Amino acid sequence: MKKIYFILILKSFNSNSFYTYSHSLRKLLSKLGVEYTQFYLPINKKRVTFLKSPFVNKRAREQFEIKFYKIIIQIKSNINLSILGILLINKPSTIQVKIKTL
């Protein structure tokens, strides 16, 4: 039987929920006996700078930073899309998931 490849892309800005969810997902896949590989992508940082005073003081600035965490999980198995949907039901609202088939 031909193996179907799925690619899960998980992206989040909250590191705690990201790492706990990715760890639980990997543990669940290993319990199901699904063959998978994972790749952590570099952390993307987005910085925004605001001026505190609207007039003269350019030195009075404030910076904010948002970090985006990303992981790619390649699944090499005969798993159905419905089972993948069930696995992804309990995801936190801070995590975005994309599923691609090859």
Kinemage of the C-alpha trace (Angstrom):
@kinemage 1
@onewidth
@group {chain A} dominant
@subgroup {mainchain}
@vectorlist {calphas} color= white
{ca met a 1} P 0.000 0.000 0.000
{ca lys a 2} L 1.304 3.438 -0.895
{ca lys a 3} L 2.267 5.653 2.015
{ca ile a 4} L 0.669 9.069 2.151
{ca tyr a 5} L 2.754 11.940 3.451
{ca phe a 6} L 1.282 14.723 5.535
{ca ile a 7} L 3.012 17.890 6.651
{ca leu a 8} L 1.816 19.658 9.802
{ca ile a 9} L 3.005 23.228 10.287
{ca leu a 10} L 2.501 24.565 13.817
{ca lys a 11} L 3.002 28.279 14.469
{ca ser a 12} L 2.490 30.282 17.661
{ca phe a 13} L 3.639 33.365 19.529
{ca asn a 14} L 3.172 31.807 22.982
{ca ser a 15} L 6.178 29.602 23.763
{ca asn a 16} L 4.663 27.701 26.698
{ca ser a 17} L 1.549 26.533 24.874
{ca phe a 18} L 3.576 25.867 21.718
{ca tyr a 19} L 6.113 23.559 23.370
{ca thr a 20} L 3.567 21.702 25.524
{ca tyr a 21} L 1.207 21.126 22.577
{ca ser a 22} L 3.974 20.023 20.208
{ca his a 23} L 5.334 17.653 22.870
{ca ser a 24} L 1.891 16.125 23.529
{ca leu a 25} L 1.233 15.785 19.781
{ca arg a 26} L 4.547 13.995 19.240
{ca lys a 27} L 3.876 11.711 22.209
{ca leu a 28} L 0.424 10.858 20.813
{ca leu a 29} L 1.852 10.122 17.360
{ca ser a 30} L 4.466 7.808 18.848
{ca lys a 31} L 1.769 5.969 20.879
{ca leu a 32} L -0.223 5.447 17.670
{ca gly a 33} L 2.889 4.013 16.002
{ca val a 34} L 3.018 6.700 13.337
{ca glu a 35} L 6.331 7.361 11.634
{ca tyr a 36} L 7.221 11.068 11.742
{ca thr a 37} L 10.095 13.537 11.602
{ca gln a 38} L 10.200 17.028 13.060
{ca phe a 39} L 12.018 20.246 12.239
{ca tyr a 40} L 12.151 23.320 14.437
{ca leu a 41} L 12.428 26.451 12.353
{ca pro a 42} L 14.271 29.571 13.577
{ca ile a 43} L 12.399 31.932 15.857
{ca asn a 44} L 11.137 34.981 13.958
{ca lys a 45} L 11.240 38.238 15.879
{ca lys a 46} L 9.138 41.248 14.993
{ca arg a 47} L 10.029 44.527 16.673
{ca val a 48} L 7.908 47.642 16.798
{ca thr a 49} L 9.220 51.011 18.011
{ca phe a 50} L 6.997 53.817 19.269
{ca leu a 51} L 7.904 57.380 20.182
{ca lys a 52} L 6.722 58.281 23.672
{ca ser a 53} L 6.562 61.984 23.002
{ca pro a 54} L 5.025 63.161 19.728
{ca phe a 55} L 7.122 66.319 19.416
{ca val a 56} L 10.796 66.967 20.229
{ca asn a 57} L 12.238 63.976 22.109
{ca lys a 58} L 13.291 61.388 19.610
{ca arg a 59} L 15.334 59.650 22.295
{ca ala a 60} L 12.208 58.750 24.249
{ca arg a 61} L 11.324 55.537 22.458
{ca glu a 62} L 9.725 52.318 23.507
{ca gln a 63} L 10.291 48.968 21.786
{ca phe a 64} L 8.083 45.885 21.769
{ca glu a 65} L 8.965 42.462 20.414
{ca ile a 66} L 6.857 39.497 19.325
{ca lys a 67} L 8.497 36.091 18.807
{ca phe a 68} L 6.963 33.511 16.476
{ca tyr a 69} L 7.786 29.834 17.061
{ca lys a 70} L 7.398 27.318 14.252
{ca ile a 71} L 7.744 23.533 13.856
{ca ile a 72} L 7.226 21.262 10.871
{ca ile a 73} L 6.145 17.665 11.497
{ca gln a 74} L 6.262 15.300 8.513
{ca ile a 75} L 4.053 12.243 8.934
{ca lys a 76} L 4.946 9.194 6.833
{ca ser a 77} L 2.082 6.794 7.412
{ca asn a 78} L -1.286 5.509 6.255
{ca ile a 79} L -3.177 7.753 8.672
{ca asn a 80} L -6.499 9.273 7.571
{ca leu a 81} L -7.318 12.964 7.489
{ca ser a 82} L -10.171 12.305 9.919
{ca ile a 83} L -7.717 10.917 12.497
{ca leu a 84} L -5.526 13.992 12.001
{ca gly a 85} L -8.568 16.182 12.571
{ca ile a 86} L -9.324 14.370 15.811
{ca leu a 87} L -5.711 14.832 16.934
{ca leu a 88} L -5.955 18.564 16.316
{ca ile a 89} L -9.279 19.154 18.101
{ca asn a 90} L -7.771 20.010 21.490
{ca lys a 91} L -5.270 22.575 20.260
{ca pro a 92} L -4.935 25.892 22.118
{ca ser a 93} L -6.304 29.009 20.466
{ca thr a 94} L -2.816 30.569 20.272
{ca ile a 95} L -1.564 27.887 17.857
{ca gln a 96} L -2.154 27.946 14.103
{ca val a 97} L -2.072 24.619 12.260
{ca lys a 98} L -1.736 23.996 8.531
{ca ile a 99} L -2.033 20.514 7.021
{ca lys a 100} L -0.533 19.741 3.614
{ca thr a 101} L -0.605 16.427 1.737
{ca leu a 102} L 2.032 15.160 -0.645
